[in-house]
């Protein structure tokens, strides 16, 4: 939720449909909101609002007695809990205006798994896609589906309805080599049928901690990565100038400290590293 206002105070009341209560996921990220202030390329973190343990409601005054000025706010919504209602408290006489435009007219669409969705960032907006959006001053659509995101053709059809600046396919984490072979070519072809020139970025899976000690895990992720590389090369050789590959190994390295919560899902530190390392490649592809 993005807006500009000259209000001297900002308060938030929220209610989720139910609490998430996951042992490896901070409530502030799974169930809470987070407020940033500033234009898209100058956003500063201000504060969070989150329900208590086992609860689904929260209310908080974020700021009061602010000096008179027009300010821009971005409120990131809960990463996992289904938000039921959101109320934003301002001065009764405050002006409310549209937010500043982003650098691109169209959003970048991220499609993937729980990692794409934001598990397990400690704050909403701490997800990988959100971090990339702030770094590059672009709008993002996060279509990460926890436990799902398996390259279903129905999802490709729905995603193709979004007129995007680019599509990032990040669903490998919930795929097997066989399922990725069965879905990847068709998924890309559905997008290409409606968007022949839009950049499509194939993002391979990040390193998990188990790969350092388990040869089978290493072999599996290498096979997944090789399938994406081969599909990228095939389409590039066939003349698709806007197909791209970004190596997930470059985003989270093997056994990188503080990067993962449970050996699989990134921490806020892990997501920050992913955003920092992915943003230059995306900026190059988009010509920013």
C-alpha positions in Angstrom: 0.0 0.0 0.0 1.6 3.2 -1.2 0.5 6.8 -0.7 1.7 10.4 0.1 0.4 12.4 3.0 1.1 15.6 5.0 -0.3 14.0 8.2 1.5 14.7 11.4 0.8 11.2 12.7 0.5 7.7 11.3 -1.3 4.8 13.0 -2.2 1.4 11.8 -4.9 -1.1 12.9 -4.8 -4.6 11.3 -6.5 -7.9 11.5 -5.5 -11.2 9.9 -7.8 -14.1 9.2 -5.7 -16.4 11.4 -2.2 -16.5 12.9 0.5 -18.5 11.2 2.6 -19.5 14.3 5.5 -21.3 12.6 8.5 -22.3 14.6 11.1 -21.1 12.1 9.4 -17.9 11.0 9.3 -14.6 13.0 5.7 -13.4 13.5 6.8 -9.9 12.5 7.4 -11.3 9.0 4.8 -13.9 8.6 1.9 -12.0 10.2 3.1 -8.3 10.5 3.2 -5.2 8.5 6.2 -3.0 7.9 6.3 0.7 7.1 8.9 2.5 4.9 9.0 6.2 4.4 10.4 8.0 1.4 10.1 8.0 -2.4 10.7 4.6 -4.1 14.5 5.2 -4.6 15.0 6.7 -1.1 12.9 4.5 1.2 13.9 4.3 4.8 12.5 1.7 7.3 10.4 3.2 10.0 8.6 0.5 12.1 6.5 -2.7 12.1 3.1 -3.7 13.4 2.5 -7.3 14.3 0.0 -9.3 16.4 1.1 -11.0 19.6 1.8 -14.8 19.8 -1.3 -16.7 18.8 -3.3 -13.5 18.1 -4.5 -12.0 14.8 -5.1 -8.3 15.6 -2.7 -5.4 16.2 -2.9 -1.6 16.5 0.1 0.8 16.8 0.9 4.4 16.4 3.9 4.5 14.1 4.7 8.3 14.4 3.2 11.4 16.0 4.0 15.1 16.1 5.8 15.0 12.7 6.9 18.4 11.3 4.6 19.6 8.5 5.7 18.1 5.2 4.4 15.8 2.4 5.8 12.3 3.0 5.6 9.1 1.1 4.8 5.8 2.8 5.0 2.2 1.6 3.3 -0.4 3.8 4.3 -4.0 3.1 1.6 -6.6 3.9 2.1 -9.9 5.8 4.2 -12.4 4.0 2.1 -15.4 5.0 -0.9 -14.6 7.2 -4.1 -13.7 5.1 -4.7 -10.0 5.8 -8.4 -9.4 6.6 -8.6 -5.7 7.2 -6.2 -2.7 7.3 -7.0 0.7 8.7 -4.6 3.7 8.4 -5.0 6.5 10.9 -4.1 10.1 9.8 -5.0 13.6 10.9 -8.5 14.4 10.0 -7.4 17.4 7.8 -4.5 15.5 6.1 -4.1 15.5 2.4 -3.7 12.1 0.7 -2.1 11.8 -2.7 -0.9 9.2 -5.2 2.6 7.8 -4.7 5.5 8.7 -6.9 5.9 6.7 -10.1 8.6 4.0 -10.3 11.3 3.9 -12.9 9.4 1.5 -15.1 5.7 1.7 -16.0 5.3 -2.0 -15.8 6.1 -4.4 -12.9 8.6 -7.2 -12.8 6.7 -10.5 -12.0 8.4 -13.1 -9.8 6.8 -16.6 -9.9 8.0 -19.3 -7.5 7.9 -21.1 -4.2 7.9 -20.3 -0.5 11.4 -18.8 -0.9 10.0 -16.4 -3.5 7.0 -15.7 -1.3 9.3 -14.5 1.6 9.8 -17.5 3.9 11.4 -16.8 6.3 12.2 -13.0 6.4 11.8 -11.4 9.8 9.8 -8.5 8.4 7.3 -8.0 5.7 9.0 -6.4 2.7 12.1 -8.4 3.6 11.4 -10.9 0.9 13.8 -11.2 -2.1 11.4 -9.6 -4.6 10.6 -6.7 -2.3 14.3 -6.0 -1.8 15.0 -6.0 -5.5 12.1 -3.6 -6.0 13.5 -1.1 -3.4 17.1 -1.4 -4.8 16.0 -0.7 -8.4 13.0 1.5 -7.8 10.7 -0.8 -9.7 7.3 -2.2 -8.9 7.2 -6.0 -8.3 4.5 -8.6 -8.3 5.3 -11.5 -5.9 3.6 -14.7 -7.0 5.4 -17.0 -4.6 3.3 -19.9 -3.5 4.4 -21.8 -0.3 4.5 -25.5 -0.9 3.4 -25.0 -4.5 4.7 -23.1 -7.4 5.4 -26.1 -9.5 5.2 -24.7 -13.0 1.6 -25.5 -13.7 0.4 -24.4 -17.1 -2.7 -22.8 -15.6 -0.4 -20.4 -13.7 1.5 -19.6 -16.8 -1.8 -18.6 -18.5 -2.8 -16.4 -15.6 0.7 -14.8 -15.3 0.6 -14.1 -19.1 -2.3 -11.8 -18.4 0.0 -9.4 -16.5 1.7 -6.9 -18.8 5.1 -7.0 -17.2 8.6 -5.5 -17.8 10.0 -9.0 -17.1 9.1 -12.4 -15.8 11.4 -14.2 -13.3 10.8 -17.9 -13.1 12.0 -19.1 -9.7 10.0 -22.3 -9.1 12.8 -24.8 -9.2 12.9 -25.3 -5.4 9.6 -27.2 -5.6 10.5 -29.2 -8.6 12.2 -32.6 -9.3 14.3 -33.0 -12.4 11.5 -34.9 -14.0 8.8 -32.4 -13.2 11.0 -29.5 -14.3 11.7 -31.2 -17.6 7.9 -31.7 -18.0 6.9 -28.1 -17.2 9.7 -25.6 -18.1 9.5 -25.6 -21.9 5.7 -25.3 -21.9 5.6 -22.6 -19.2 8.0 -20.4 -21.2 6.1 -21.1 -24.4 2.8 -19.9 -22.9 4.4 -16.6 -21.8 6.1 -16.2 -25.1 2.8 -16.7 -27.0 1.4 -13.4 -25.5 4.7 -11.6 -24.8 7.2 -12.4 -27.6 9.7 -9.7 -26.6 9.4 -9.4 -22.9 12.5 -10.6 -20.9 12.1 -14.0 -19.3 14.7 -14.8 -16.6 15.3 -18.4 -15.6 16.6 -18.4 -12.0 18.1 -21.6 -10.7 17.9 -22.7 -7.1 20.1 -21.3 -4.4 22.4 -23.5 -2.3 20.9 -25.4 0.6 23.1 -26.4 3.6 22.6 -30.1 3.1 24.5 -30.0 -0.2 27.7 -29.6 1.8 27.3 -33.0 3.5 25.0 -34.9 1.1 26.2 -36.1 -2.3 22.7 -37.0 -3.5 21.4 -33.5 -2.6 24.3 -32.0 -4.6 23.6 -34.2 -7.6 19.9 -33.3 -7.5 20.3 -29.6 -7.5 23.0 -29.8 -10.2 20.5 -31.7 -12.4 17.9 -29.0 -11.9 20.4 -26.3 -12.7 21.5 -28.1 -15.9 17.9 -28.5 -17.1 17.5 -24.7 -16.9 20.8 -24.0 -18.6 20.0 -26.3 -21.4 16.6 -24.8 -22.0 18.1 -21.3 -21.9 20.8 -22.3 -24.5 18.2 -24.0 -26.7 16.0 -20.9 -26.9 19.0 -18.6 -27.2 20.3 -20.6 -30.2 16.8 -20.6 -31.7 16.8 -16.8 -31.8 15.1 -15.7 -28.5 17.1 -12.6 -27.6 15.2 -12.0 -24.4 15.6 -15.3 -22.6 18.1 -15.0 -19.7 19.6 -17.3 -17.1 20.8 -16.2 -13.6 22.6 -18.8 -11.5 21.1 -19.3 -8.1 24.5 -20.5 -6.8 25.6 -16.9 -7.2 22.9 -15.5 -4.9 23.5 -17.8 -1.9 26.8 -19.6 -1.9 27.4 -23.1 -0.4 27.4 -23.0 3.4 27.1 -19.2 3.5 26.8 -18.1 7.1 23.6 -16.5 8.4 21.9 -17.1 5.1 19.3 -19.7 5.8 16.9 -20.4 8.8 16.4 -24.1 8.4 19.0 -25.0 5.8 16.4 -24.2 3.0 14.6 -20.9 3.6 16.6 -17.6 3.7 16.9 -15.4 6.7 16.5 -11.6 6.2 20.2 -11.6 5.8 19.9 -14.3 3.1 17.2 -12.4 1.3 19.3 -9.2 1.4 22.2 -11.0 -0.2 19.9 -12.4 -2.9 18.5 -9.0 -3.7 21.9 -7.4 -3.7 23.4 -10.0 -6.0 20.4 -10.3 -8.3 19.6 -6.6 -8.8 22.6 -5.8 -11.0 21.7 -8.7 -13.4 18.1 -7.6 -13.6 19.1 -3.9 -14.1 21.3 -5.0 -17.0 18.5 -7.0 -18.6 16.0 -4.1 -18.2 18.5 -1.5 -19.4 18.4 0.5 -16.2 
